[in-house]
């Protein structure tokens, strides 16, 4: 198997990892009930997506 010829320094390793970061999910308001929901997903509180009822939420 291949092995590295030289040790990768901590700064070089960390420079590569600068783009690995946690991002907050994109939230939007449901046009039907006004609750916050994840974008491109049915609203968990009312069950609507794109103006159509996808499911009936449990109370």
PDB file of N, CA, C and O in Angstrom, chain B, residues numbered from 101:
ATOM      1  N   UNK B 101       0.831  -1.189   0.000  1.00  0.00           N
ATOM      2  CA  UNK B 101       0.000   0.000   0.000  1.00  0.00           C
ATOM      3  C   UNK B 101       0.872   1.246   0.000  1.00  0.00           C
ATOM      4  O   UNK B 101       2.021   1.220   0.441  1.00  0.00           O
ATOM      5  N   UNK B 102       0.319   2.308  -0.489  1.00  0.00           N
ATOM      6  CA  UNK B 102       1.068   3.562  -0.550  1.00  0.00           C
ATOM      7  C   UNK B 102       1.128   4.209   0.828  1.00  0.00           C
ATOM      8  O   UNK B 102       0.165   4.175   1.594  1.00  0.00           O
ATOM      9  N   UNK B 103       2.286   4.799   1.123  1.00  0.00           N
ATOM     10  CA  UNK B 103       2.480   5.507   2.385  1.00  0.00           C
ATOM     11  C   UNK B 103       3.000   6.894   2.075  1.00  0.00           C
ATOM     12  O   UNK B 103       3.714   7.086   1.091  1.00  0.00           O
ATOM     13  N   UNK B 104       2.645   7.871   2.912  1.00  0.00           N
ATOM     14  CA  UNK B 104       3.161   9.205   2.700  1.00  0.00           C
ATOM     15  C   UNK B 104       4.672   9.241   2.912  1.00  0.00           C
ATOM     16  O   UNK B 104       5.190   8.624   3.842  1.00  0.00           O
ATOM     17  N   UNK B 105       5.364   9.956   2.058  1.00  0.00           N
ATOM     18  CA  UNK B 105       6.818  10.048   2.186  1.00  0.00           C
ATOM     19  C   UNK B 105       7.214  11.001   3.305  1.00  0.00           C
ATOM     20  O   UNK B 105       8.240  10.806   3.957  1.00  0.00           O
ATOM     21  N   UNK B 106       6.397  12.040   3.529  1.00  0.00           N
ATOM     22  CA  UNK B 106       6.668  13.036   4.559  1.00  0.00           C
ATOM     23  C   UNK B 106       5.404  13.268   5.386  1.00  0.00           C
ATOM     24  O   UNK B 106       4.287  13.059   4.914  1.00  0.00           O
ATOM     25  N   UNK B 107       5.605  13.699   6.614  1.00  0.00           N
ATOM     26  CA  UNK B 107       4.489  14.029   7.499  1.00  0.00           C
ATOM     27  C   UNK B 107       3.808  15.302   7.008  1.00  0.00           C
ATOM     28  O   UNK B 107       4.467  16.274   6.639  1.00  0.00           O
ATOM     29  N   UNK B 108       2.487  15.279   7.011  1.00  0.00           N
ATOM     30  CA  UNK B 108       1.727  16.483   6.662  1.00  0.00           C
ATOM     31  C   UNK B 108       1.679  17.351   7.920  1.00  0.00           C
ATOM     32  O   UNK B 108       1.245  16.882   8.972  1.00  0.00           O
ATOM     33  N   UNK B 109       2.110  18.586   7.829  1.00  0.00           N
ATOM     34  CA  UNK B 109       2.142  19.464   8.999  1.00  0.00           C
ATOM     35  C   UNK B 109       0.720  19.820   9.437  1.00  0.00           C
ATOM     36  O   UNK B 109      -0.231  19.719   8.661  1.00  0.00           O
ATOM     37  N   UNK B 110       0.601  20.232  10.682  1.00  0.00           N
ATOM     38  CA  UNK B 110      -0.713  20.588  11.227  1.00  0.00           C
ATOM     39  C   UNK B 110      -1.315  21.771  10.484  1.00  0.00           C
ATOM     40  O   UNK B 110      -2.522  21.809  10.245  1.00  0.00           O
ATOM     41  N   UNK B 111      -0.482  22.731  10.120  1.00  0.00           N
ATOM     42  CA  UNK B 111      -1.019  23.902   9.416  1.00  0.00           C
ATOM     43  C   UNK B 111      -1.512  23.527   8.025  1.00  0.00           C
ATOM     44  O   UNK B 111      -2.546  24.022   7.577  1.00  0.00           O
ATOM     45  N   UNK B 112      -0.779  22.654   7.341  1.00  0.00           N
ATOM     46  CA  UNK B 112      -1.210  22.222   6.004  1.00  0.00           C
ATOM     47  C   UNK B 112      -2.503  21.421   6.087  1.00  0.00           C
ATOM     48  O   UNK B 112      -3.404  21.595   5.267  1.00  0.00           O
ATOM     49  N   UNK B 113      -2.589  20.536   7.087  1.00  0.00           N
ATOM     50  CA  UNK B 113      -3.800  19.746   7.300  1.00  0.00           C
ATOM     51  C   UNK B 113      -4.978  20.656   7.610  1.00  0.00           C
ATOM     52  O   UNK B 113      -6.067  20.462   7.071  1.00  0.00           O
ATOM     53  N   UNK B 114      -4.773  21.650   8.477  1.00  0.00           N
ATOM     54  CA  UNK B 114      -5.857  22.547   8.871  1.00  0.00           C
ATOM     55  C   UNK B 114      -6.288  23.472   7.738  1.00  0.00           C
ATOM     56  O   UNK B 114      -7.461  23.835   7.648  1.00  0.00           O
ATOM     57  N   UNK B 115      -5.358  23.854   6.881  1.00  0.00           N
ATOM     58  CA  UNK B 115      -5.722  24.673   5.713  1.00  0.00           C
ATOM     59  C   UNK B 115      -6.677  23.911   4.803  1.00  0.00           C
ATOM     60  O   UNK B 115      -7.593  24.497   4.226  1.00  0.00           O
ATOM     61  N   UNK B 116      -6.464  22.622   4.677  1.00  0.00           N
ATOM     62  CA  UNK B 116      -7.339  21.803   3.848  1.00  0.00           C
ATOM     63  C   UNK B 116      -8.729  21.691   4.475  1.00  0.00           C
ATOM     64  O   UNK B 116      -9.731  21.608   3.765  1.00  0.00           O
ATOM     65  N   UNK B 117      -8.781  21.691   5.790  1.00  0.00           N
ATOM     66  CA  UNK B 117     -10.044  21.489   6.498  1.00  0.00           C
ATOM     67  C   UNK B 117     -10.827  22.772   6.740  1.00  0.00           C
ATOM     68  O   UNK B 117     -11.870  22.724   7.393  1.00  0.00           O
ATOM     69  N   UNK B 118     -10.375  23.904   6.246  1.00  0.00           N
ATOM     70  CA  UNK B 118     -11.078  25.160   6.508  1.00  0.00           C
ATOM     71  C   UNK B 118     -12.479  25.180   5.912  1.00  0.00           C
ATOM     72  O   UNK B 118     -13.336  25.917   6.398  1.00  0.00           O
ATOM     73  N   UNK B 119     -12.728  24.406   4.892  1.00  0.00           N
ATOM     74  CA  UNK B 119     -14.026  24.418   4.229  1.00  0.00           C
ATOM     75  C   UNK B 119     -15.015  23.464   4.881  1.00  0.00           C
ATOM     76  O   UNK B 119     -16.196  23.482   4.533  1.00  0.00           O
ATOM     77  N   UNK B 120     -14.567  22.628   5.821  1.00  0.00           N
ATOM     78  CA  UNK B 120     -15.460  21.714   6.532  1.00  0.00           C
ATOM     79  C   UNK B 120     -16.066  22.476   7.687  1.00  0.00           C
ATOM     80  O   UNK B 120     -15.425  22.626   8.727  1.00  0.00           O
ATOM     81  N   UNK B 121     -17.285  22.961   7.533  1.00  0.00           N
ATOM     82  CA  UNK B 121     -17.910  23.706   8.620  1.00  0.00           C
ATOM     83  C   UNK B 121     -19.395  23.382   8.688  1.00  0.00           C
ATOM     84  O   UNK B 121     -20.026  23.020   7.694  1.00  0.00           O
ATOM     85  N   UNK B 122     -19.916  23.521   9.865  1.00  0.00           N
ATOM     86  CA  UNK B 122     -21.340  23.298  10.072  1.00  0.00           C
ATOM     87  C   UNK B 122     -22.102  24.540   9.626  1.00  0.00           C
ATOM     88  O   UNK B 122     -21.733  25.665   9.966  1.00  0.00           O
ATOM     89  N   UNK B 123     -23.157  24.326   8.869  1.00  0.00           N
ATOM     90  CA  UNK B 123     -23.987  25.447   8.425  1.00  0.00           C
ATOM     91  C   UNK B 123     -25.408  25.242   8.955  1.00  0.00           C
ATOM     92  O   UNK B 123     -25.879  24.111   9.073  1.00  0.00           O
ATOM     93  N   UNK B 124     -26.066  26.323   9.263  1.00  0.00           N
ATOM     94  CA  UNK B 124     -27.444  26.246   9.742  1.00  0.00           C
ATOM     95  C   UNK B 124     -28.369  25.897   8.582  1.00  0.00           C
ATOM     96  O   UNK B 124     -28.159  26.384   7.471  1.00  0.00           O
ATOM     97  N   UNK B 125     -29.380  25.073   8.807  1.00  0.00           N
ATOM     98  CA  UNK B 125     -30.305  24.737   7.720  1.00  0.00           C
ATOM     99  C   UNK B 125     -31.096  25.961   7.279  1.00  0.00           C
ATOM    100  O   UNK B 125     -31.387  26.844   8.085  1.00  0.00           O
ATOM    101  N   UNK B 126     -31.439  26.009   6.005  1.00  0.00           N
ATOM    102  CA  UNK B 126     -32.208  27.123   5.463  1.00  0.00           C
ATOM    103  C   UNK B 126     -33.671  26.953   5.848  1.00  0.00           C
ATOM    104  O   UNK B 126     -34.317  25.970   5.485  1.00  0.00           O
ATOM    105  N   UNK B 127     -34.172  27.920   6.582  1.00  0.00           N
ATOM    106  CA  UNK B 127     -35.565  27.872   7.021  1.00  0.00           C
ATOM    107  C   UNK B 127     -36.383  28.908   6.262  1.00  0.00           C
ATOM    108  O   UNK B 127     -35.882  29.969   5.890  1.00  0.00           O
ATOM    109  N   UNK B 128     -37.643  28.581   6.043  1.00  0.00           N
ATOM    110  CA  UNK B 128     -38.557  29.527   5.412  1.00  0.00           C
ATOM    111  C   UNK B 128     -39.904  29.425   6.128  1.00  0.00           C
ATOM    112  O   UNK B 128     -40.149  28.486   6.885  1.00  0.00           O
ATOM    113  N   UNK B 129     -40.760  30.395   5.877  1.00  0.00           N
ATOM    114  CA  UNK B 129     -42.074  30.393   6.496  1.00  0.00           C
ATOM    115  C   UNK B 129     -43.073  29.686   5.599  1.00  0.00           C
ATOM    116  O   UNK B 129     -43.077  29.875   4.382  1.00  0.00           O
ATOM    117  N   UNK B 130     -43.910  28.878   6.204  1.00  0.00           N
ATOM    118  CA  UNK B 130     -44.962  28.172   5.465  1.00  0.00           C
ATOM    119  C   UNK B 130     -46.004  29.192   5.019  1.00  0.00           C
ATOM    120  O   UNK B 130     -46.520  29.934   5.854  1.00  0.00           O
ATOM    121  N   UNK B 131     -46.330  29.251   3.718  1.00  0.00           N
ATOM    122  CA  UNK B 131     -47.336  30.219   3.267  1.00  0.00           C
ATOM    123  C   UNK B 131     -48.742  29.872   3.746  1.00  0.00           C
ATOM    124  O   UNK B 131     -49.624  30.731   3.742  1.00  0.00           O
ATOM    125  N   UNK B 132     -48.962  28.624   4.157  1.00  0.00           N
ATOM    126  CA  UNK B 132     -50.289  28.201   4.591  1.00  0.00           C
ATOM    127  C   UNK B 132     -50.559  28.557   6.055  1.00  0.00           C
ATOM    128  O   UNK B 132     -51.608  29.112   6.379  1.00  0.00           O
ATOM    129  N   UNK B 133     -49.592  28.229   6.949  1.00  0.00           N
ATOM    130  CA  UNK B 133     -49.831  28.463   8.380  1.00  0.00           C
ATOM    131  C   UNK B 133     -48.876  29.465   9.004  1.00  0.00           C
ATOM    132  O   UNK B 133     -49.136  29.944  10.108  1.00  0.00           O
ATOM    133  N   UNK B 134     -47.774  29.801   8.330  1.00  0.00           N
ATOM    134  CA  UNK B 134     -46.845  30.793   8.845  1.00  0.00           C
ATOM    135  C   UNK B 134     -45.761  30.256   9.765  1.00  0.00           C
ATOM    136  O   UNK B 134     -44.953  31.034  10.272  1.00  0.00           O
ATOM    137  N   UNK B 135     -45.720  28.941   9.996  1.00  0.00           N
ATOM    138  CA  UNK B 135     -44.689  28.340  10.845  1.00  0.00           C
ATOM    139  C   UNK B 135     -43.383  28.212  10.076  1.00  0.00           C
ATOM    140  O   UNK B 135     -43.374  28.152   8.846  1.00  0.00           O
ATOM    141  N   UNK B 136     -42.275  28.169  10.818  1.00  0.00           N
ATOM    142  CA  UNK B 136     -40.976  27.928  10.183  1.00  0.00           C
ATOM    143  C   UNK B 136     -40.872  26.475   9.759  1.00  0.00           C
ATOM    144  O   UNK B 136     -41.307  25.577  10.481  1.00  0.00           O
ATOM    145  N   UNK B 137     -40.294  26.242   8.586  1.00  0.00           N
ATOM    146  CA  UNK B 137     -40.121  24.884   8.074  1.00  0.00           C
ATOM    147  C   UNK B 137     -38.846  24.826   7.253  1.00  0.00           C
ATOM    148  O   UNK B 137     -38.317  25.861   6.850  1.00  0.00           O
ATOM    149  N   UNK B 138     -38.352  23.626   7.004  1.00  0.00           N
ATOM    150  CA  UNK B 138     -37.202  23.446   6.136  1.00  0.00           C
ATOM    151  C   UNK B 138     -37.626  23.693   4.693  1.00  0.00           C
ATOM    152  O   UNK B 138     -38.731  23.326   4.295  1.00  0.00           O
ATOM    153  N   UNK B 139     -36.751  24.313   3.914  1.00  0.00           N
ATOM    154  CA  UNK B 139     -37.067  24.601   2.520  1.00  0.00           C
ATOM    155  C   UNK B 139     -37.211  23.302   1.726  1.00  0.00           C
ATOM    156  O   UNK B 139     -36.535  22.316   2.020  1.00  0.00           O
ATOM    157  N   UNK B 140     -38.064  23.299   0.752  1.00  0.00           N
ATOM    158  CA  UNK B 140     -38.312  22.183  -0.162  1.00  0.00           C
ATOM    159  C   UNK B 140     -38.815  20.937   0.562  1.00  0.00           C
ATOM    160  O   UNK B 140     -38.560  19.815   0.123  1.00  0.00           O
ATOM    161  N   UNK B 141     -39.532  21.135   1.674  1.00  0.00           N
ATOM    162  CA  UNK B 141     -40.117  20.023   2.412  1.00  0.00           C
ATOM    163  C   UNK B 141     -41.518  20.417   2.865  1.00  0.00           C
ATOM    164  O   UNK B 141     -41.824  21.602   2.997  1.00  0.00           O
ATOM    165  N   UNK B 142     -42.354  19.434   3.098  1.00  0.00           N
ATOM    166  CA  UNK B 142     -43.708  19.698   3.575  1.00  0.00           C
ATOM    167  C   UNK B 142     -43.646  20.265   4.986  1.00  0.00           C
ATOM    168  O   UNK B 142     -42.756  19.918   5.762  1.00  0.00           O
ATOM    169  N   UNK B 143     -44.575  21.122   5.309  1.00  0.00           N
ATOM    170  CA  UNK B 143     -44.631  21.752   6.625  1.00  0.00           C
ATOM    171  C   UNK B 143     -45.041  20.703   7.664  1.00  0.00           C
ATOM    172  O   UNK B 143     -46.066  20.042   7.494  1.00  0.00           O
ATOM    173  N   UNK B 144     -44.256  20.539   8.737  1.00  0.00           N
ATOM    174  CA  UNK B 144     -44.616  19.533   9.735  1.00  0.00           C
ATOM    175  C   UNK B 144     -45.837  19.903  10.571  1.00  0.00           C
ATOM    176  O   UNK B 144     -46.461  19.024  11.166  1.00  0.00           O
ATOM    177  N   UNK B 145     -46.191  21.190  10.628  1.00  0.00           N
ATOM    178  CA  UNK B 145     -47.323  21.579  11.469  1.00  0.00           C
ATOM    179  C   UNK B 145     -48.664  21.501  10.738  1.00  0.00           C
ATOM    180  O   UNK B 145     -49.674  21.154  11.351  1.00  0.00           O
ATOM    181  N   UNK B 146     -48.693  21.817   9.434  1.00  0.00           N
ATOM    182  CA  UNK B 146     -49.981  21.768   8.723  1.00  0.00           C
ATOM    183  C   UNK B 146     -50.019  20.703   7.625  1.00  0.00           C
ATOM    184  O   UNK B 146     -51.101  20.321   7.177  1.00  0.00           O
ATOM    185  N   UNK B 147     -48.849  20.218   7.185  1.00  0.00           N
ATOM    186  CA  UNK B 147     -48.820  19.147   6.196  1.00  0.00           C
ATOM    187  C   UNK B 147     -48.923  19.610   4.758  1.00  0.00           C
ATOM    188  O   UNK B 147     -49.141  18.790   3.866  1.00  0.00           O
ATOM    189  N   UNK B 148     -48.771  20.908   4.507  1.00  0.00           N
ATOM    190  CA  UNK B 148     -48.906  21.424   3.145  1.00  0.00           C
ATOM    191  C   UNK B 148     -47.543  21.622   2.494  1.00  0.00           C
ATOM    192  O   UNK B 148     -46.564  21.946   3.167  1.00  0.00           O
ATOM    193  N   UNK B 149     -47.488  21.423   1.175  1.00  0.00           N
ATOM    194  CA  UNK B 149     -46.298  21.710   0.374  1.00  0.00           C
ATOM    195  C   UNK B 149     -46.769  22.167  -0.990  1.00  0.00           C
ATOM    196  O   UNK B 149     -47.563  21.482  -1.635  1.00  0.00           O
ATOM    197  N   UNK B 150     -46.292  23.312  -1.434  1.00  0.00           N
ATOM    198  CA  UNK B 150     -46.640  23.889  -2.737  1.00  0.00           C
ATOM    199  C   UNK B 150     -48.153  24.031  -2.896  1.00  0.00           C
ATOM    200  O   UNK B 150     -48.696  23.804  -3.977  1.00  0.00           O
ATOM    201  N   UNK B 151     -48.826  24.408  -1.812  1.00  0.00           N
ATOM    202  CA  UNK B 151     -50.261  24.654  -1.882  1.00  0.00           C
ATOM    203  C   UNK B 151     -51.129  23.416  -1.858  1.00  0.00           C
ATOM    204  O   UNK B 151     -52.349  23.522  -1.985  1.00  0.00           O
ATOM    205  N   UNK B 152     -50.532  22.234  -1.698  1.00  0.00           N
ATOM    206  CA  UNK B 152     -51.294  20.992  -1.673  1.00  0.00           C
ATOM    207  C   UNK B 152     -51.075  20.284  -0.348  1.00  0.00           C
ATOM    208  O   UNK B 152     -49.990  20.351   0.229  1.00  0.00           O
ATOM    209  N   UNK B 153     -52.112  19.604   0.136  1.00  0.00           N
ATOM    210  CA  UNK B 153     -51.995  18.847   1.374  1.00  0.00           C
ATOM    211  C   UNK B 153     -51.285  17.534   1.081  1.00  0.00           C
ATOM    212  O   UNK B 153     -51.751  16.735   0.269  1.00  0.00           O
ATOM    213  N   UNK B 154     -50.153  17.315   1.747  1.00  0.00           N
ATOM    214  CA  UNK B 154     -49.376  16.101   1.544  1.00  0.00           C
ATOM    215  C   UNK B 154     -49.718  15.044   2.575  1.00  0.00           C
ATOM    216  O   UNK B 154     -49.718  13.852   2.268  1.00  0.00           O
ATOM    217  N   UNK B 155     -50.010  15.473   3.802  1.00  0.00           N
ATOM    218  CA  UNK B 155     -50.380  14.539   4.868  1.00  0.00           C
ATOM    219  C   UNK B 155     -51.123  15.314   5.946  1.00  0.00           C
ATOM    220  O   UNK B 155     -51.062  16.543   5.991  1.00  0.00           O
ATOM    221  N   UNK B 156     -51.821  14.597   6.808  1.00  0.00           N
ATOM    222  CA  UNK B 156     -52.522  15.212   7.925  1.00  0.00           C
ATOM    223  C   UNK B 156     -51.631  15.028   9.147  1.00  0.00           C
ATOM    224  O   UNK B 156     -51.388  13.896   9.565  1.00  0.00           O
ATOM    225  N   UNK B 157     -51.133  16.136   9.735  1.00  0.00           N
ATOM    226  CA  UNK B 157     -50.245  15.997  10.885  1.00  0.00           C
ATOM    227  C   UNK B 157     -50.977  15.504  12.119  1.00  0.00           C
ATOM    228  O   UNK B 157     -52.172  15.741  12.292  1.00  0.00           O
ATOM    229  N   UNK B 158     -50.227  14.806  12.980  1.00  0.00           N
ATOM    230  CA  UNK B 158     -50.805  14.346  14.238  1.00  0.00           C
ATOM    231  C   UNK B 158     -50.929  15.533  15.187  1.00  0.00           C
ATOM    232  O   UNK B 158     -50.044  16.387  15.226  1.00  0.00           O
ATOM    233  N   UNK B 159     -51.990  15.594  15.933  1.00  0.00           N
ATOM    234  CA  UNK B 159     -52.217  16.717  16.853  1.00  0.00           C
ATOM    235  C   UNK B 159     -51.452  16.554  18.132  1.00  0.00           C
ATOM    236  O   UNK B 159     -51.533  17.410  19.012  1.00  0.00           O
TER     237      UNK B 159
END
